[in-house]
């Protein structure tokens, strides 16, 4: 298992970040080339189950389908567990906290890959980090844009 951790401090409002981060279907709007499609399959007491079509296009172009369970561990911690696909058993933990500059976002990814994909682990780890950073940056831009419109 590979573990990846990174932090970002972005000027967007923490409540808006958390709200946008729970709008799983909209993730494909932020990065349509990499997140081809996200469908909500089920909503229940445990959380939200989605099916995602991911597009890897670094060395080879490959579409991967996976299902994920998303839930709130607490008001400011969101967890995603990969239920199926090559990364089955992987967990993404996102923690939001208030920072003097805006919102601090700590991400921890515990990545498990099936044997077939182990050789690509360094590329896949880097891909997950880039995707999550890209989504968070696009969310921040959306938050800043909506705040600017409200002030006008």
RONUGU-427977 format. One record per residue (C-alpha): x, y, z; residue number from 1; residue in one letter. Coordinates in steps of 0.02 Angstrom, whole numbers, padded with zeros to 5 digits. Layout:
BEGIN
+--------+--------+--------+-----+------+
:   east :  north :     up : pos : code :
+--------+--------+--------+-----+------+
:      X :      Y :      Z : NUM :    A :
...
+--------+--------+--------+-----+------+
***
This chain:
BEGIN
+--------+--------+--------+-----+------+
:   east :  north :     up : pos : code :
+--------+--------+--------+-----+------+
:  00000 :  00000 :  00000 :   1 :    X :
:  00062 :  00173 : -00045 :   2 :    X :
:  00021 :  00323 :  00063 :   3 :    X :
:  00018 :  00499 : -00003 :   4 :    X :
: -00011 :  00653 :  00103 :   5 :    X :
: -00018 :  00835 :  00052 :   6 :    X :
: -00090 :  00999 :  00113 :   7 :    X :
: -00156 :  01154 :  00027 :   8 :    X :
: -00203 :  01323 :  00097 :   9 :    X :
: -00330 :  01411 : -00013 :  10 :    X :
: -00422 :  01575 :  00017 :  11 :    X :
: -00597 :  01502 : -00007 :  12 :    X :
: -00722 :  01489 :  00136 :  13 :    X :
: -00716 :  01323 :  00232 :  14 :    X :
: -00905 :  01297 :  00233 :  15 :    X :
: -00914 :  01321 :  00045 :  16 :    X :
: -00768 :  01201 :  00019 :  17 :    X :
: -00854 :  01067 :  00121 :  18 :    X :
: -01020 :  01096 :  00030 :  19 :    X :
: -00938 :  01084 : -00142 :  20 :    X :
: -00835 :  00933 : -00088 :  21 :    X :
: -00996 :  00837 : -00050 :  22 :    X :
: -01069 :  00875 : -00223 :  23 :    X :
: -00987 :  00721 : -00299 :  24 :    X :
: -01079 :  00726 : -00467 :  25 :    X :
: -01005 :  00897 : -00505 :  26 :    X :
: -00824 :  00836 : -00493 :  27 :    X :
: -00826 :  00790 : -00678 :  28 :    X :
: -00867 :  00973 : -00718 :  29 :    X :
: -00702 :  01025 : -00637 :  30 :    X :
: -00593 :  00902 : -00733 :  31 :    X :
: -00693 :  00829 : -00879 :  32 :    X :
: -00540 :  00756 : -00967 :  33 :    X :
: -00493 :  00650 : -00815 :  34 :    X :
: -00663 :  00619 : -00734 :  35 :    X :
: -00772 :  00567 : -00879 :  36 :    X :
: -00929 :  00527 : -00779 :  37 :    X :
: -00989 :  00516 : -00599 :  38 :    X :
: -01158 :  00440 : -00558 :  39 :    X :
: -01240 :  00428 : -00387 :  40 :    X :
: -01297 :  00249 : -00364 :  41 :    X :
: -01362 :  00256 : -00187 :  42 :    X :
: -01388 :  00373 : -00041 :  43 :    X :
: -01414 :  00298 :  00131 :  44 :    X :
: -01366 :  00317 :  00316 :  45 :    X :
: -01190 :  00256 :  00280 :  46 :    X :
: -01158 :  00387 :  00146 :  47 :    X :
: -01165 :  00407 : -00042 :  48 :    X :
: -01110 :  00272 : -00164 :  49 :    X :
: -01050 :  00335 : -00333 :  50 :    X :
: -00985 :  00255 : -00492 :  51 :    X :
: -00844 :  00348 : -00576 :  52 :    X :
: -00767 :  00331 : -00748 :  53 :    X :
: -00587 :  00390 : -00735 :  54 :    X :
: -00475 :  00422 : -00885 :  55 :    X :
: -00288 :  00394 : -00868 :  56 :    X :
: -00190 :  00461 : -01016 :  57 :    X :
: -00009 :  00471 : -00961 :  58 :    X :
:  00080 :  00321 : -01037 :  59 :    X :
: -00073 :  00239 : -01114 :  60 :    X :
: -00252 :  00298 : -01124 :  61 :    X :
: -00359 :  00191 : -01011 :  62 :    X :
: -00534 :  00210 : -00941 :  63 :    X :
: -00566 :  00136 : -00770 :  64 :    X :
: -00733 :  00115 : -00685 :  65 :    X :
: -00743 :  00110 : -00497 :  66 :    X :
: -00872 :  00127 : -00361 :  67 :    X :
: -00841 :  00230 : -00205 :  68 :    X :
: -00925 :  00260 : -00038 :  69 :    X :
: -00917 :  00441 :  00022 :  70 :    X :
: -00962 :  00491 :  00200 :  71 :    X :
: -00933 :  00622 :  00333 :  72 :    X :
: -00824 :  00563 :  00477 :  73 :    X :
: -00859 :  00730 :  00563 :  74 :    X :
: -00914 :  00905 :  00512 :  75 :    X :
: -00745 :  00942 :  00434 :  76 :    X :
: -00680 :  00769 :  00383 :  77 :    X :
: -00738 :  00681 :  00225 :  78 :    X :
: -00691 :  00501 :  00187 :  79 :    X :
: -00698 :  00409 :  00021 :  80 :    X :
: -00676 :  00220 :  00015 :  81 :    X :
: -00649 :  00139 : -00155 :  82 :    X :
: -00767 : -00011 : -00162 :  83 :    X :
: -00723 : -00084 : -00333 :  84 :    X :
: -00599 : -00066 : -00474 :  85 :    X :
: -00408 : -00075 : -00477 :  86 :    X :
: -00394 :  00035 : -00321 :  87 :    X :
: -00520 : -00066 : -00218 :  88 :    X :
: -00485 : -00044 : -00032 :  89 :    X :
: -00404 :  00127 : -00052 :  90 :    X :
: -00458 :  00266 :  00065 :  91 :    X :
: -00452 :  00455 :  00039 :  92 :    X :
: -00464 :  00561 :  00196 :  93 :    X :
: -00491 :  00748 :  00175 :  94 :    X :
: -00484 :  00862 :  00327 :  95 :    X :
: -00537 :  01045 :  00317 :  96 :    X :
: -00482 :  01173 :  00446 :  97 :    X :
: -00487 :  01362 :  00461 :  98 :    X :
: -00324 :  01450 :  00423 :  99 :    X :
: -00283 :  01636 :  00437 : 100 :    X :
: -00269 :  01637 :  00246 : 101 :    X :
: -00433 :  01543 :  00216 : 102 :    X :
: -00451 :  01354 :  00221 : 103 :    X :
: -00317 :  01224 :  00254 : 104 :    X :
: -00352 :  01059 :  00168 : 105 :    X :
: -00255 :  00905 :  00222 : 106 :    X :
: -00270 :  00753 :  00110 : 107 :    X :
: -00213 :  00577 :  00150 : 108 :    X :
: -00228 :  00440 :  00021 : 109 :    X :
: -00198 :  00259 :  00069 : 110 :    X :
: -00187 :  00180 : -00103 : 111 :    X :
: -00209 : -00006 : -00129 : 112 :    X :
: -00188 : -00071 : -00305 : 113 :    X :
: -00228 : -00239 : -00381 : 114 :    X :
: -00077 : -00340 : -00437 : 115 :    X :
: -00109 : -00297 : -00619 : 116 :    X :
: -00084 : -00111 : -00583 : 117 :    X :
:  00057 : -00120 : -00453 : 118 :    X :
:  00189 : -00078 : -00583 : 119 :    X :
:  00097 :  00084 : -00621 : 120 :    X :
:  00087 :  00134 : -00437 : 121 :    X :
:  00202 :  00287 : -00447 : 122 :    X :
:  00103 :  00356 : -00595 : 123 :    X :
: -00066 :  00320 : -00514 : 124 :    X :
: -00014 :  00400 : -00348 : 125 :    X :
:  00042 :  00556 : -00442 : 126 :    X :
: -00120 :  00554 : -00544 : 127 :    X :
: -00231 :  00546 : -00388 : 128 :    X :
: -00136 :  00693 : -00312 : 129 :    X :
: -00151 :  00797 : -00470 : 130 :    X :
: -00336 :  00758 : -00487 : 131 :    X :
: -00375 :  00805 : -00307 : 132 :    X :
: -00270 :  00963 : -00316 : 133 :    X :
: -00354 :  01010 : -00480 : 134 :    X :
: -00529 :  00985 : -00407 : 135 :    X :
: -00486 :  01087 : -00251 : 136 :    X :
: -00411 :  01228 : -00355 : 137 :    X :
: -00565 :  01233 : -00468 : 138 :    X :
: -00677 :  01234 : -00314 : 139 :    X :
: -00577 :  01378 : -00243 : 140 :    X :
: -00596 :  01475 : -00405 : 141 :    X :
: -00784 :  01444 : -00400 : 142 :    X :
: -00794 :  01502 : -00218 : 143 :    X :
: -00692 :  01660 : -00252 : 144 :    X :
: -00794 :  01698 : -00408 : 145 :    X :
: -00961 :  01680 : -00316 : 146 :    X :
: -00896 :  01786 : -00170 : 147 :    X :
: -00841 :  01922 : -00293 : 148 :    X :
: -01013 :  01922 : -00376 : 149 :    X :
: -01098 :  01938 : -00207 : 150 :    X :
: -00993 :  02091 : -00164 : 151 :    X :
: -01032 :  02176 : -00330 : 152 :    X :
+--------+--------+--------+-----+------+
***
